[in-house]
Amino acid sequence: MPQTLPSAGRLLLTTCIIAFFCFLGSFMRIPVVPLFAVSLGADTVQVGWINSAFMCMAGLLSIPSGLLSDKIGRRRPLLVGLILLASSSLLLTISQTPLQMGVIYLFFGVGMAAVTPTLMSYVADITPPEALGNAFGWYTMALYCGMTLGPAAGGFLGGLIGFRAVFVCSGCMIAMMMVVTFFRLPDPPRHLRRAAPTSDFLTTLRQLAKNRRLLACLLVTVGACMGFGMFITFVPLYVRSLGLPTVAVGIVCAVQALANAVARIPAGWLCDRIRDRRLLVSGGLFFFALANASFSLCHSLVTLLCASSAMGLSMGVAFTVICALIADSVPGHIRGLAMGCYNTCVYAGMLCCAIGMGMVIHNYGFHRGFVVTGAIIIVALFFFTVIYGSPQKIPRYNEI
């Protein structure tokens, strides 16, 4: 007989709690690690390599991690990922050199690659097709709130109790979520994936390569994440270049994050009630592109806050619906692989922005960089519209 699970609502709530505290604990390290590395003698190049170690590992291993969760279930990869995240935090407390920090941050990336696509797949597994938008609205809001509050909490605690103590708090918080996962998050049975698994990896890859809806979502994710990468990498530098104080950087980032989180729930609600979900993606990304480009016209804190709030709202709408489209575009037994591809595209877009837009800004200035980023998002949106096709002509896997 099929395995009996707790109610989908209770499992979704548990998943949201795990996501919130996991990302809160993980992102507490973000503002502290560079400062701690400098205190150990690192220069700016070494700090960059430490952060890139995390992003590269998270991007490279998200796809294999998602595939593994399709093969052996969601629970075991999630537990291993949480163990690696907690351990990497605790190991940072005893690191003595920048090289040791870089090695430890490799494990941080591996842990993040194991956790993120697995949690997203779990949400899709336990949610009926007609409620995917609402479920991902709640899940991504919990995740993004953790990502938003984490750096603020880490910076505050770092000044209050010291860098190493922040790593201890981070590790303990994630370890608590490991306990919650072990006792309160059962593995969804295979019958909830609505499809029979296949052991042929090449057949699976060919199946994904022919899935126009998935490819369209992944392509537009890369383009859109160049816009998000532009914000988190270069907007703080742009704000300081305008002569505004450091506190203004925090305010601008906080407004974007708040608007992003607020938009998730209504976006998910609309996603489940609109016939053509592409309209929400197209509208959200169009205004996201305009918001990116509009930073080139901002010269005061008020205009920066207007642009950042518009960016947060439009991004919250677009990315919530993209997650639901990806979950609904593939059969359940390869959903983890699809979510792994999505997370890889997120990191790929941010890395491409950090490298490419850095050269554009160096040669032509911030204003040209913002305009070019907005244009890239529009181009990605155009290809999304062309490749995705008409959803009415393509059967939804979750309805088969």
C-alpha positions in Angstrom: 0.0 0.0 0.0 1.2 3.6 -0.6 3.0 5.3 2.2 0.8 7.6 4.3 2.2 11.1 4.7 1.1 13.9 7.0 -1.0 16.6 5.3 0.5 18.5 2.4 0.0 21.7 4.3 1.9 20.5 7.3 4.7 19.2 5.2 4.9 22.5 3.3 5.0 24.4 6.6 7.9 22.2 7.8 9.7 22.7 4.5 9.4 26.4 4.8 10.7 26.4 8.4 13.7 24.3 7.3 14.4 26.6 4.3 14.1 29.8 6.4 16.4 28.8 9.2 18.8 26.9 6.9 19.3 30.0 4.7 19.3 32.3 7.7 22.1 30.4 9.2 24.0 30.0 6.0 23.8 33.6 5.0 24.8 34.9 8.4 28.3 34.1 7.2 28.1 36.2 4.1 29.2 39.6 5.6 31.4 38.0 8.2 33.6 35.7 6.0 35.3 38.5 4.0 36.1 40.4 7.2 37.3 37.3 9.0 39.5 36.4 6.0 41.1 39.8 6.0 41.8 39.4 9.7 43.7 36.2 8.8 45.8 38.1 6.2 43.8 37.7 3.0 43.8 40.3 0.3 40.9 41.2 -1.9 41.9 38.7 -4.5 41.9 35.9 -2.0 38.5 37.0 -0.6 37.2 36.8 -4.1 38.5 33.3 -4.5 37.0 32.2 -1.2 33.5 33.3 -2.3 33.9 32.0 -5.8 34.8 28.6 -4.4 31.3 28.4 -2.9 29.5 29.6 -6.0 31.3 27.3 -8.4 30.7 24.2 -6.3 27.1 25.1 -5.7 26.6 25.6 -9.5 28.5 22.6 -10.7 27.0 20.1 -8.2 23.3 21.2 -8.2 22.6 19.0 -11.3 24.2 15.8 -9.9 22.6 16.5 -6.6 19.1 16.8 -8.1 19.7 13.7 -10.1 20.7 11.8 -7.0 17.6 12.9 -5.1 15.5 11.5 -8.0 17.3 8.1 -7.6 17.4 7.6 -3.9 14.7 10.0 -2.6 14.8 13.5 -1.2 15.5 12.9 2.5 19.0 11.5 2.4 20.6 14.1 0.1 18.9 16.8 2.2 20.3 15.4 5.5 23.8 15.1 4.0 23.6 18.7 2.7 22.5 20.0 6.1 25.4 18.1 7.8 27.9 19.7 5.3 26.4 23.2 5.9 26.5 22.9 9.6 30.0 21.3 9.6 31.4 24.0 7.4 30.2 26.7 9.7 31.8 25.0 12.7 35.0 24.3 10.9 35.4 28.0 10.1 35.8 28.7 13.8 39.1 26.8 13.9 40.5 28.0 10.5 43.8 29.8 10.7 44.6 30.8 7.1 42.7 32.0 4.0 43.6 28.7 2.3 41.8 26.7 5.0 38.8 29.0 4.7 38.7 28.4 0.9 38.8 24.6 1.4 36.0 24.8 4.0 33.9 27.0 1.7 34.1 24.3 -1.0 32.1 22.1 1.4 29.7 25.0 2.0 29.0 25.0 -1.8 28.6 21.2 -1.8 26.1 21.4 1.0 24.1 24.2 -0.7 24.0 22.2 -3.9 22.6 19.2 -2.0 19.9 21.2 -0.1 18.5 23.7 -2.6 17.3 21.6 -5.5 16.2 18.8 -3.1 13.9 21.2 -1.0 12.4 22.6 -4.2 11.7 19.2 -5.5 10.2 18.1 -2.2 7.7 21.1 -2.4 6.7 20.0 -5.9 6.3 16.4 -4.9 3.8 17.1 -2.1 1.8 19.8 -3.9 -1.1 19.2 -6.2 -0.5 20.6 -9.7 -3.3 23.2 -9.3 -1.5 24.6 -6.2 2.1 24.8 -7.3 2.2 28.5 -7.6 0.9 29.1 -4.1 3.3 26.5 -2.7 6.3 28.0 -4.3 5.1 31.5 -3.3 5.3 30.5 0.4 8.5 28.4 0.0 10.5 31.1 -1.9 9.2 33.8 0.5 10.6 31.7 3.5 13.8 31.1 1.7 14.3 34.7 0.6 13.5 36.0 4.1 16.2 33.8 5.4 18.6 35.1 2.8 17.7 38.7 3.6 17.8 38.5 7.4 20.9 36.4 7.5 23.5 39.0 6.4 21.9 41.6 8.8 22.0 39.2 11.7 25.5 38.1 10.9 26.8 41.6 10.7 25.1 42.6 13.9 26.3 39.5 15.8 29.8 39.8 14.4 30.2 43.3 15.9 28.6 42.1 19.2 30.1 38.7 19.9 32.9 38.3 17.3 33.4 36.5 14.0 34.0 33.0 15.3 30.9 33.1 17.5 28.8 33.9 14.5 30.0 30.7 12.8 29.1 28.7 15.9 25.5 30.3 15.9 25.2 29.5 12.2 26.3 25.9 12.6 24.0 25.3 15.5 21.0 26.8 13.7 21.5 24.6 10.7 22.1 21.5 12.9 18.7 22.1 14.5 17.1 22.0 11.0 18.9 18.7 10.5 17.1 17.3 13.5 13.8 18.7 12.3 14.4 17.1 8.9 15.2 13.7 10.5 12.1 13.5 12.7 9.5 15.6 10.9 10.2 15.4 7.1 9.5 11.9 5.7 10.6 11.0 2.2 7.7 11.3 -0.3 6.8 7.8 -1.8 7.3 7.2 -5.5 3.6 7.3 -6.3 3.6 11.0 -5.5 6.0 11.6 -8.4 3.3 10.5 -10.8 5.7 8.7 -13.2 7.8 5.6 -13.3 11.5 6.2 -12.9 14.0 5.3 -15.6 17.6 4.1 -15.0 18.9 5.3 -18.3 20.7 8.6 -17.7 21.2 9.3 -21.4 17.5 8.8 -22.1 16.8 11.2 -19.3 19.1 13.9 -20.7 17.5 13.5 -24.2 14.1 13.8 -22.6 15.1 17.1 -20.9 16.8 18.4 -24.1 13.6 18.0 -26.0 11.5 19.7 -23.3 11.0 23.2 -24.8 9.2 24.5 -21.8 12.1 23.5 -19.4 14.8 24.9 -21.8 12.9 28.2 -22.1 12.7 28.5 -18.3 16.3 27.7 -17.8 17.5 30.1 -20.5 15.5 33.0 -19.1 16.7 32.2 -15.6 20.3 32.7 -16.7 19.5 36.0 -18.3 17.4 37.2 -15.4 20.0 36.2 -12.8 22.5 38.5 -14.6 20.2 41.3 -13.5 20.1 40.0 -9.9 23.9 39.6 -10.0 24.2 43.1 -11.2 22.3 44.3 -8.1 24.1 42.3 -5.5 27.6 42.8 -7.0 27.7 46.3 -8.3 24.8 48.4 -6.9 26.5 48.7 -3.5 29.6 50.1 -5.3 27.4 52.4 -7.4 25.6 53.7 -4.3 29.0 54.5 -2.7 30.2 56.2 -6.0 27.3 58.6 -5.6 28.8 59.8 -2.3 26.1 58.2 -0.2 27.0 56.7 3.2 27.4 53.0 3.8 24.1 52.9 5.6 22.4 53.8 2.3 23.7 50.6 0.8 22.0 48.6 3.5 18.7 50.5 3.1 18.7 50.0 -0.7 19.4 46.3 -0.4 16.8 45.9 2.4 14.1 47.6 0.4 14.7 45.3 -2.6 14.7 42.2 -0.4 11.5 43.3 1.4 9.7 44.0 -1.9 10.9 40.7 -3.3 9.6 38.7 -0.4 6.2 40.6 -0.3 5.6 39.8 -3.9 6.0 36.1 -3.6 2.6 35.2 -2.0 0.3 37.2 -4.4 2.5 36.0 -7.3 1.9 32.3 -6.3 -1.9 33.0 -5.8 -2.1 34.5 -9.3 0.0 31.7 -10.8 -2.6 29.2 -9.8 -5.5 31.2 -11.2 -4.3 32.5 -14.5 -4.7 30.3 -17.6 -1.4 31.3 -19.3 1.4 31.6 -16.6 3.8 32.9 -19.2 2.1 36.3 -18.9 3.3 36.7 -15.3 6.8 35.7 -16.3 6.8 38.1 -19.3 5.3 41.0 -17.3 7.6 40.4 -14.3 10.8 40.2 -16.4 9.9 43.2 -18.6 9.6 45.4 -15.5 12.6 43.7 -14.0 14.6 44.8 -17.1 13.3 48.3 -16.8 14.2 48.5 -13.1 17.7 47.3 -13.9 18.2 49.9 -16.6 16.6 52.7 -14.5 19.5 52.5 -12.0 21.4 54.4 -14.6 19.1 57.4 -14.0 19.3 57.3 -10.2 21.4 59.9 -8.5 19.7 60.2 -5.0 18.6 57.8 -2.3 14.9 58.4 -3.1 15.3 57.3 -6.8 17.5 54.4 -5.8 14.8 53.2 -3.4 12.2 53.5 -6.1 14.3 51.4 -8.5 15.2 48.8 -5.9 11.6 48.3 -4.8 10.5 48.0 -8.5 13.2 45.4 -9.0 12.2 43.4 -5.9 8.5 43.3 -6.8 9.1 42.3 -10.4 11.7 39.7 -9.5 9.5 38.2 -6.9 6.7 37.7 -9.4 8.8 36.3 -12.2 10.9 33.9 -10.3 8.0 32.4 -8.3 6.2 31.6 -11.5 9.4 30.2 -13.2 9.8 27.8 -10.4 6.2 26.6 -10.7 6.6 26.3 -14.5 9.7 24.1 -14.2 8.0 21.9 -11.6 5.0 21.4 -13.8 7.0 20.9 -17.0 8.8 17.6 -16.1 7.7 14.2 -14.8 8.1 13.7 -11.1 10.9 11.2 -11.3 13.3 13.7 -12.9 12.1 16.8 -11.0 15.2 16.9 -8.8 17.4 17.0 -11.9 15.3 19.8 -13.4 15.5 21.8 -10.1 19.3 21.1 -10.1 19.5 22.6 -13.6 17.5 25.6 -12.4 19.9 26.3 -9.5 22.9 25.9 -11.8 21.5 28.5 -14.1 21.0 30.9 -11.2 24.6 30.7 -10.2 25.7 30.7 -13.9 23.9 34.0 -14.5 25.3 35.6 -11.4 28.9 34.5 -12.3 28.5 35.7 -15.9 27.4 39.1 -14.6 30.3 39.4 -12.1 32.8 38.7 -14.9 31.2 40.3 -17.9 29.5 43.4 -16.4 32.7 44.0 -14.3 34.6 44.6 -17.6 31.8 46.7 -19.1 31.7 48.9 -16.0 35.5 49.2 -15.9 35.5 50.4 -19.5 32.3 52.3 -19.9 31.0 53.1 -16.4 28.1 52.0 -14.2 25.4 53.7 -16.3 26.3 51.7 -19.4 26.4 48.5 -17.4 22.9 48.9 -16.0 21.5 49.6 -19.5 23.3 46.6 -21.0 22.0 44.3 -18.2 18.5 45.4 -18.9 18.9 44.7 -22.6 20.2 41.2 -21.8 17.1 40.5 -19.8 14.9 41.6 -22.6 16.7 39.4 -25.1 16.4 36.4 -22.7 12.7 37.2 -22.4 12.3 37.2 -26.2 13.9 33.8 -26.5 11.8 32.5 -23.7 8.6 33.5 -25.5 9.7 32.0 -28.8 11.0 28.7 -27.3 8.3 28.1 -24.8 5.5 28.0 -27.4 1.8 27.6 -26.6 1.2 25.9 -23.3 -2.2 24.7 -24.5 -0.6 22.5 -27.1 1.8 20.8 -24.6 0.4 18.3 -22.1 1.2 19.0 -18.4 3.1 16.1 -16.9 1.3 16.5 -13.6 -2.0 15.9 -15.3 -0.9 12.7 -17.0 
